[in-house]
Amino acid sequence: MIAIDPTAITERDNYKLLIGSIIPRPIAFVTTLSEDGVLNAAPFSYFTILTANPPMIAVSVQRKAGERKDTSRNAIAKGEMVVHITDSSYLEQVNRTAANLPPEESEVTLTGLTPVPSERIAVPGIAEANIRMECVLEQAIPVGGSEGAPAADLLIGRIVQYHVSESVYDGKGHIDPVALQPISRLAGDFYAKLGDVFVIERPR
């Protein structure tokens, strides 16, 4: 084994080790509204579940040169966001939303995705997604970096409404992973599909 001290290597080298080791990562496709009403959309793979009581999820949005990205800025200002599960049916469009656009331009318009009104919040979702979750922002926690210059914003969203396509839902509370065909992030330009599915019974 090679021993590597994270304090002895650069931020970029730490990044490469992390994104190459912690795989696969689900991709949150997040929509937010700017103060001027521009619908922003961007993908994030620093994404996980926090708790089911109440249902809460977390998305870590890295800052750029110490500045908040549109997603963080909008979510914090409005207190709302919609988190979609990225699947193979609209991956190309999701990937294109990662382009650097000025705040006054919408990635949704750029990629031809279809906005759809939410039921419990003001931020629209995206019709192409098979799963979307309307969230209110529970907390936004600056993390990492140095004092006065955080490296990222951890957005904690409480889900107030689920929208699930009949094509991936069994009607009994379960999502069919094979039907969903989620896409996961690896490192660099590499992504992965679901692959083999198998069962191992957990100890009771």
C-alpha positions as CSV (number, residue, x, y, z in Angstrom):
1,M,0.0,0.0,0.0
2,I,1.1,3.5,-0.7
3,A,0.7,5.9,2.2
4,I,-0.3,9.5,1.2
5,D,-0.5,12.4,3.7
6,P,-3.3,14.6,2.4
7,T,-1.6,17.7,3.9
8,A,1.5,17.0,1.8
9,I,-0.2,17.1,-1.5
10,T,-2.1,19.8,-3.4
11,E,-5.8,20.4,-3.3
12,R,-6.0,19.1,-6.9
13,D,-4.3,15.9,-6.0
14,N,-6.6,15.4,-3.0
15,Y,-9.5,16.0,-5.4
16,K,-8.3,13.3,-7.8
17,L,-7.8,10.8,-5.1
18,L,-11.3,11.5,-3.7
19,I,-13.3,11.4,-7.0
20,G,-11.4,8.3,-8.1
21,S,-11.9,6.4,-4.9
22,I,-15.4,7.3,-3.8
23,I,-17.3,5.8,-6.7
24,P,-19.9,5.4,-8.0
25,R,-21.6,8.7,-7.0
26,P,-25.3,9.4,-7.8
27,I,-25.8,12.7,-9.6
28,A,-28.2,15.3,-8.2
29,F,-29.5,17.5,-11.0
30,V,-30.6,20.7,-9.1
31,T,-32.9,23.5,-10.3
32,T,-33.1,26.8,-8.5
33,L,-34.6,30.3,-9.3
34,S,-32.5,33.4,-9.3
35,E,-33.7,36.7,-7.8
36,D,-34.6,37.8,-11.3
37,G,-36.6,34.6,-12.0
38,V,-33.9,32.8,-14.2
39,L,-34.3,29.0,-13.9
40,N,-30.8,27.6,-13.1
41,A,-29.9,24.0,-13.5
42,A,-26.7,22.1,-12.7
43,P,-25.4,18.6,-11.8
44,F,-23.6,17.7,-8.6
45,S,-22.2,14.3,-7.5
46,Y,-21.3,15.3,-3.9
47,F,-24.8,14.1,-3.0
48,T,-26.4,11.8,-0.4
49,I,-29.3,11.0,1.9
50,L,-29.1,12.4,5.5
51,T,-32.3,11.1,7.2
52,A,-35.8,9.7,6.4
53,N,-37.3,11.4,9.5
54,P,-38.0,13.9,8.0
55,P,-36.7,13.1,4.5
56,M,-33.6,15.2,4.0
57,I,-30.8,15.1,1.4
58,A,-27.5,17.0,1.1
59,V,-25.7,18.4,-1.9
60,S,-22.3,19.9,-1.6
61,V,-21.7,22.8,-4.0
62,Q,-18.1,23.7,-4.5
63,R,-17.2,27.4,-4.6
64,K,-15.2,28.9,-7.5
65,A,-12.3,31.1,-6.3
66,G,-14.2,31.6,-3.1
67,E,-17.4,32.7,-4.8
68,R,-20.7,30.9,-4.4
69,K,-22.1,29.2,-7.6
70,D,-25.5,30.1,-8.9
71,T,-27.1,27.0,-7.3
72,S,-25.9,27.9,-3.8
73,R,-26.7,31.6,-4.2
74,N,-30.2,31.0,-5.5
75,A,-31.1,28.2,-3.0
76,I,-29.9,30.3,-0.1
77,A,-31.7,33.4,-1.3
78,K,-35.0,31.7,-2.1
79,G,-34.8,28.8,0.4
80,E,-35.9,26.3,-2.2
81,M,-34.6,23.9,-4.8
82,V,-35.7,20.8,-6.8
83,V,-33.4,17.8,-6.8
84,H,-33.7,15.3,-9.7
85,I,-32.1,11.9,-10.0
86,T,-30.0,11.8,-13.2
87,D,-30.8,8.8,-15.4
88,S,-29.8,7.7,-18.9
89,S,-32.9,9.2,-20.6
90,Y,-31.6,12.8,-20.3
91,L,-27.9,12.5,-19.4
92,E,-26.7,14.4,-22.5
93,Q,-28.7,17.4,-21.5
94,V,-27.7,17.2,-17.9
95,N,-24.0,17.1,-18.9
96,R,-24.5,20.2,-21.1
97,T,-25.8,22.2,-18.1
98,A,-22.4,21.9,-16.5
99,A,-21.2,24.7,-18.9
100,N,-20.3,28.0,-17.3
101,L,-23.1,30.4,-18.1
102,P,-23.6,33.8,-16.7
103,P,-26.4,34.0,-14.0
104,E,-28.8,35.7,-16.4
105,E,-28.8,32.8,-18.8
106,S,-30.8,29.6,-18.1
107,E,-29.2,26.2,-18.6
108,V,-32.7,24.8,-19.0
109,T,-33.3,27.0,-22.0
110,L,-29.8,26.2,-23.4
111,T,-30.4,22.4,-23.3
112,G,-34.1,22.4,-24.4
113,L,-35.2,20.7,-21.1
114,T,-38.9,21.1,-20.2
115,P,-39.7,23.1,-17.0
116,V,-42.7,21.9,-15.0
117,P,-44.4,23.7,-12.1
118,S,-43.8,22.4,-8.6
119,E,-46.7,21.8,-6.2
120,R,-45.2,23.0,-2.9
121,I,-42.5,25.4,-3.8
122,A,-41.9,28.1,-6.4
123,V,-38.9,26.5,-8.2
124,P,-39.9,24.6,-11.3
125,G,-38.7,21.0,-11.9
126,I,-37.7,19.3,-15.1
127,A,-40.2,17.1,-16.8
128,E,-37.6,14.7,-18.4
129,A,-36.6,13.4,-15.0
130,N,-38.2,10.2,-13.7
131,I,-37.7,11.3,-10.1
132,R,-37.7,14.8,-8.7
133,M,-37.9,16.0,-5.2
134,E,-39.2,19.5,-4.2
135,C,-37.1,20.7,-1.3
136,V,-37.0,23.6,1.2
137,L,-33.6,24.6,2.3
138,E,-33.2,23.4,5.9
139,Q,-29.6,24.6,6.3
140,A,-26.7,25.9,4.2
141,I,-23.4,25.2,5.9
142,P,-20.1,26.7,4.6
143,V,-17.5,24.0,4.8
144,G,-13.7,23.6,4.1
145,G,-11.3,26.2,2.9
146,S,-10.1,28.7,5.4
147,E,-11.6,31.1,7.8
148,G,-13.6,33.7,5.8
149,A,-13.1,31.7,2.6
150,P,-15.0,28.4,2.6
151,A,-14.4,25.8,-0.1
152,A,-18.0,24.7,-0.5
153,D,-21.6,25.2,0.6
154,L,-23.4,22.1,2.0
155,L,-27.1,22.5,1.1
156,I,-29.4,20.4,3.3
157,G,-32.8,20.1,1.7
158,R,-36.0,18.8,3.4
159,I,-38.2,17.0,0.8
160,V,-41.7,18.4,0.8
161,Q,-43.0,16.6,-2.3
162,Y,-41.9,13.6,-4.4
163,H,-42.7,13.2,-8.1
164,V,-42.0,9.7,-9.4
165,S,-42.8,8.3,-12.8
166,E,-45.1,5.3,-13.0
167,S,-42.5,3.7,-15.2
168,V,-40.0,3.3,-12.2
169,Y,-42.5,2.9,-9.3
170,D,-44.0,-0.5,-8.3
171,G,-47.0,1.0,-6.5
172,K,-45.8,-0.4,-3.1
173,G,-43.3,2.3,-2.2
174,H,-40.4,0.9,-4.1
175,I,-38.3,2.3,-6.9
176,D,-37.3,-0.2,-9.6
177,P,-33.6,0.4,-10.1
178,V,-33.4,-1.4,-13.4
179,A,-36.3,0.7,-14.9
180,L,-34.8,3.9,-13.5
181,Q,-31.4,3.3,-15.1
182,P,-29.6,5.9,-12.9
183,I,-26.3,7.3,-14.0
184,S,-23.4,7.6,-11.6
185,R,-20.3,9.8,-11.7
186,L,-16.8,8.3,-11.7
187,A,-13.7,10.5,-12.3
188,G,-12.8,12.8,-15.2
189,D,-15.2,12.2,-18.1
190,F,-16.1,8.8,-16.9
191,Y,-19.7,7.8,-15.9
192,A,-21.3,4.4,-15.2
193,K,-24.7,2.8,-15.6
194,L,-26.2,0.5,-13.0
195,G,-24.5,-2.7,-14.0
196,D,-25.2,-6.1,-12.5
197,V,-27.8,-6.2,-9.7
198,F,-27.6,-8.8,-7.0
199,V,-29.0,-9.7,-3.6
200,I,-27.2,-10.3,-0.3
201,E,-29.5,-10.7,2.7
202,R,-28.5,-8.5,5.6
203,P,-28.2,-9.9,9.1
204,R,-31.4,-9.7,11.2
